[in-house]
Amino acid sequence: MRKLLPILFLLLSASMLFADNITFSGGTSSIVLRNGRENVVLSDGAAVTVGSMEINADTITLSGDNWRYVSCSGNATVSDSSRGIYIRTSSIWYDRTAERILISSWFEIEDTVNEVSATGASLEYLLSDEKLQLDKDVSLLKNTEDSGIMRCSAESVIFSRSDNTVQLRGSASVDWDGDSYGAEVISVDLNTDSISLDGRIRGTING
């Protein structure tokens, strides 16, 4: 209800003493203040901003000590202009204290800093380490300067944004510059466009 917004503002402003600044907006809201069960539910165009990160969804629930947990459902997006990260999915769970984002639904993610985009059905993003684990039928695209799009696919992908490397595991394959590679494990250095294969390997090189 709209009359709850001043109360919510005071509650969320108090949390600024303990974590990154958190602000919110929404067409409607509800609040529970029972000891140990405090939560705020925002809907109708719900939005939460934490530092440089803006989260939007049909419904957003804030809960936990100092509003530690942000749970989103329905047309959820994350936009972080400072990190250059943009995510679209149907549900998001964010732990502000641990700086951890979990997604257990189909997602699309774009990294404008490293010129990488990816899709999959499960994602864990550790913001402090700048490390992402993508799972379940993952497809990752990297724009290379001279040879077009590098296409990577695997059941599981670990993407380290800090050193710009990708490790592909499970039915791993890479198609790039007219060549194709397959192996149990494929490691790609996106800075140098170098590819390393491990385990049973296969490949087609057009020369």
C-alpha positions in Angstrom: 0.0 0.0 0.0 1.2 3.5 -0.8 0.8 4.8 2.8 3.6 2.4 3.8 6.2 4.1 1.7 7.4 6.6 4.3 7.8 3.8 6.8 9.7 1.7 4.3 12.0 4.7 3.5 12.9 5.0 7.2 13.6 1.2 7.4 15.8 1.1 4.3 17.6 4.3 5.3 18.6 2.7 8.6 20.1 -0.2 6.7 22.5 2.2 5.0 24.6 2.2 8.2 25.4 -1.5 7.7 25.7 -2.1 3.9 25.8 -0.5 0.5 23.1 2.2 0.1 19.8 0.6 -0.9 16.9 2.5 -2.4 13.6 1.3 -3.9 10.4 2.2 -5.8 7.2 0.4 -6.6 3.5 1.0 -7.3 2.3 -1.0 -4.3 4.0 -2.5 -1.2 3.4 -4.5 1.9 5.5 -4.9 5.1 5.8 -7.5 7.9 7.5 -6.3 11.1 7.3 -9.4 13.2 10.6 -10.0 15.0 12.8 -12.3 12.9 10.4 -12.3 10.0 10.7 -8.7 8.7 10.2 -8.3 5.0 9.1 -5.8 2.5 7.3 -6.8 -0.7 7.3 -4.3 -3.7 5.3 -4.8 -6.9 3.9 -3.0 -9.9 7.2 -1.9 -11.4 9.4 -2.7 -8.5 13.0 -1.4 -8.5 15.8 -1.7 -6.1 19.2 0.1 -6.4 22.3 -1.1 -4.5 25.4 1.0 -5.2 25.8 1.0 -9.0 23.4 -2.0 -9.4 19.8 -1.5 -10.4 17.4 -4.5 -10.1 13.9 -4.5 -11.6 11.2 -7.1 -11.5 7.4 -7.6 -11.3 7.8 -8.4 -7.6 10.8 -7.8 -5.3 11.0 -9.0 -1.7 13.6 -7.5 0.8 14.3 -9.6 4.0 16.9 -10.6 6.5 19.0 -8.5 8.9 19.5 -5.0 7.5 17.6 -6.2 4.4 20.4 -8.5 3.4 18.4 -10.6 0.8 16.8 -9.3 -2.4 14.5 -11.9 -4.0 13.0 -11.1 -7.5 10.4 -12.8 -9.6 8.8 -12.0 -13.0 10.7 -10.2 -15.8 13.7 -9.7 -13.6 16.7 -7.6 -14.8 20.0 -6.5 -13.4 21.8 -3.5 -14.8 25.2 -2.5 -13.4 26.8 0.3 -15.4 29.9 0.4 -13.2 30.7 -3.3 -13.9 29.3 -3.3 -17.4 27.0 -6.3 -16.6 23.4 -6.7 -17.8 21.2 -9.7 -16.9 17.7 -10.7 -18.0 15.8 -13.7 -16.5 12.6 -14.6 -14.6 13.9 -14.8 -11.1 16.9 -13.6 -9.1 18.2 -14.1 -5.5 20.8 -11.6 -4.3 22.7 -11.7 -1.0 24.0 -8.2 -0.4 26.4 -9.1 2.4 28.0 -12.0 0.5 27.8 -10.1 -2.8 26.4 -13.2 -4.5 23.7 -13.4 -7.2 22.0 -16.8 -7.8 19.7 -17.5 -10.8 17.9 -20.9 -11.3 16.0 -20.0 -14.5 16.9 -19.3 -18.1 19.0 -16.2 -18.4 20.7 -13.9 -20.8 23.8 -12.0 -19.7 25.9 -9.3 -21.4 29.4 -8.2 -20.3 30.1 -5.0 -22.2 33.6 -4.6 -20.7 34.9 -7.9 -22.1 32.5 -8.1 -25.1 31.0 -11.3 -23.9 27.3 -12.5 -24.0 25.9 -15.8 -22.7 22.8 -17.8 -22.1 22.1 -20.8 -19.8 19.6 -22.1 -17.2 21.6 -21.6 -13.9 24.0 -18.8 -12.8 26.1 -18.0 -9.8 27.9 -14.6 -9.8 30.4 -13.7 -7.1 30.7 -10.0 -7.4 33.7 -9.5 -5.1 35.7 -12.1 -7.1 34.2 -11.1 -10.5 33.7 -14.9 -11.1 30.6 -16.4 -12.8 29.6 -20.0 -13.0 27.1 -20.7 -15.8 25.4 -24.1 -16.0 22.9 -26.2 -18.1 23.2 -25.9 -21.9 25.5 -22.8 -21.8 26.2 -20.8 -24.9 28.8 -18.0 -24.8 29.8 -15.6 -27.5 32.9 -13.5 -27.5 33.6 -10.7 -30.0 37.2 -11.0 -31.2 39.0 -8.0 -32.9 40.2 -9.6 -36.1 38.3 -12.9 -36.5 34.7 -12.3 -35.7 32.6 -14.1 -33.1 34.0 -17.0 -31.0 31.2 -19.4 -30.2 31.6 -21.5 -27.1 29.2 -24.1 -25.6 29.3 -26.6 -22.7 27.2 -28.0 -19.9 29.2 -25.8 -17.4 31.3 -22.7 -17.9 33.4 -20.8 -15.4 34.0 -17.2 -16.5 36.6 -15.1 -14.6 36.0 -11.5 -15.5 39.1 -10.4 -13.5 41.6 -12.2 -15.9 39.2 -12.7 -18.8 39.4 -16.5 -19.0 36.7 -19.1 -19.7 36.8 -22.8 -18.8 34.3 -25.1 -20.5 33.3 -28.5 -19.1 31.0 -31.2 -20.4 30.4 -31.5 -24.2 32.6 -28.5 -24.6 33.1 -27.0 -28.0 34.4 -23.9 -29.6 33.7 -22.6 -33.2 35.9 -19.7 -34.3 37.4 -18.3 -37.5 36.2 -21.2 -39.5 37.7 -23.8 -37.2 36.0 -26.0 -34.6 37.3 -27.7 -31.5 35.8 -30.2 -29.0 37.1 -31.8 -25.8 36.1 -32.8 -22.3 37.6 -29.5 -21.0 38.4 -26.4 -23.0 40.2 -23.3 -21.6 40.1 -20.0 -23.5 42.2 -16.9 -22.7 40.0 -14.2 -24.1 42.8 -11.6 -23.9 45.0 -13.6 -26.3 42.3 -15.7 -28.0 44.3 -18.8 -27.2 42.5 -22.2 -26.8 43.7 -25.2 -24.7 42.1 -28.6 -24.9 42.2 -31.4 -22.3 40.9 -35.0 -22.4 39.5 -36.7 -25.5 39.8 -34.0 -28.2 38.5 -33.5 -31.7 38.8 -30.6 -34.1 38.5 -29.4 -37.7 40.9 -26.7 -38.9 40.4 -25.0 -42.2 43.8 -24.2 -43.6 
